[in-house]
Amino acid sequence: MIEGICPKCGHCYVGWALRVPRNQMCSNCGAALEIYQDGKRVSRGYSPFTAERHRVNLPTNSSPARKTEESSKTEGTHKQP
């Protein structure tokens, strides 16, 4: 049987739904559950509150896109039937 235990508050969850990452989060405090199967720790669950932070490095010398004359003329001129 699959069992999930919250390391922060101690809540216990049991069932096959713990195989799905969106169910591997404590509904009480939001921490990632520790997943056990047959008494052995299988993995640590997923929680968006404890997920790693990702950043995108943008080029430093890029200039903003400029509107062309044609695109500025056609903006806002939608024909209605």
C-alpha positions as CSV (number, residue, x, y, z in Angstrom):
1,M,0.0,0.0,0.0
2,I,1.3,3.5,-0.8
3,E,1.4,5.9,2.1
4,G,2.3,9.6,2.2
5,I,3.4,11.3,5.4
6,C,3.9,15.1,5.7
7,P,7.3,15.9,7.3
8,K,6.0,19.2,8.7
9,C,2.6,18.5,10.3
10,G,2.5,14.7,10.3
11,H,-0.7,14.2,8.3
12,C,-0.9,10.7,6.8
13,Y,-2.4,9.9,3.4
14,V,-3.0,6.4,2.0
15,G,-4.0,5.2,-1.5
16,W,-3.1,4.8,-5.1
17,A,-3.7,8.5,-5.9
18,L,-0.3,9.2,-4.3
19,R,1.2,8.0,-7.6
20,V,0.1,11.2,-9.3
21,P,2.4,14.3,-8.5
22,R,-0.6,16.6,-7.9
23,N,-1.7,14.4,-5.0
24,Q,1.8,14.4,-3.4
25,M,1.2,17.6,-1.5
26,C,-0.2,18.0,2.1
27,S,-3.6,19.6,2.0
28,N,-3.1,20.9,5.5
29,C,0.2,22.8,5.2
30,G,1.3,22.5,1.5
31,A,4.5,20.6,2.1
32,A,5.7,17.8,-0.2
33,L,4.8,14.4,1.2
34,E,7.3,11.7,1.8
35,I,6.1,8.6,-0.2
36,Y,6.4,5.1,1.3
37,Q,5.6,1.8,-0.2
38,D,5.7,-1.5,1.9
39,G,7.5,0.4,4.7
40,K,10.3,1.7,2.5
41,R,10.7,5.3,1.5
42,V,10.2,5.5,-2.3
43,S,10.4,9.2,-3.0
44,R,9.7,12.7,-1.9
45,G,6.5,14.2,-3.3
46,Y,6.0,17.3,-5.3
47,S,4.8,20.6,-4.0
48,P,4.6,23.9,-5.9
49,F,5.5,25.7,-2.7
50,T,8.8,23.8,-2.4
51,A,9.7,23.6,-6.1
52,E,13.0,25.0,-7.3
53,R,13.2,28.5,-8.7
54,H,14.0,28.8,-12.3
55,R,15.2,32.0,-14.0
56,V,15.7,32.8,-17.7
57,N,18.8,34.7,-18.6
58,L,18.0,37.4,-21.2
59,P,20.6,39.0,-23.5
60,T,21.8,42.3,-22.1
61,N,22.3,44.2,-25.3
62,S,18.9,43.5,-27.0
63,S,16.9,46.4,-28.1
64,P,13.1,46.4,-27.8
65,A,11.1,45.6,-31.0
66,R,9.9,48.7,-32.9
67,K,6.6,48.9,-34.7
68,T,6.7,49.3,-38.4
69,E,4.6,51.9,-40.1
70,E,2.3,49.2,-41.6
71,S,1.6,47.5,-38.3
72,S,0.8,50.8,-36.6
73,K,-1.6,51.8,-39.4
74,T,-3.5,48.5,-39.3
75,E,-3.8,48.4,-35.5
76,G,-7.4,49.0,-34.3
77,T,-8.9,48.9,-37.8
78,H,-11.1,45.8,-37.6
79,K,-13.9,45.5,-40.1
80,Q,-17.2,44.5,-38.6
81,P,-19.6,42.6,-40.8
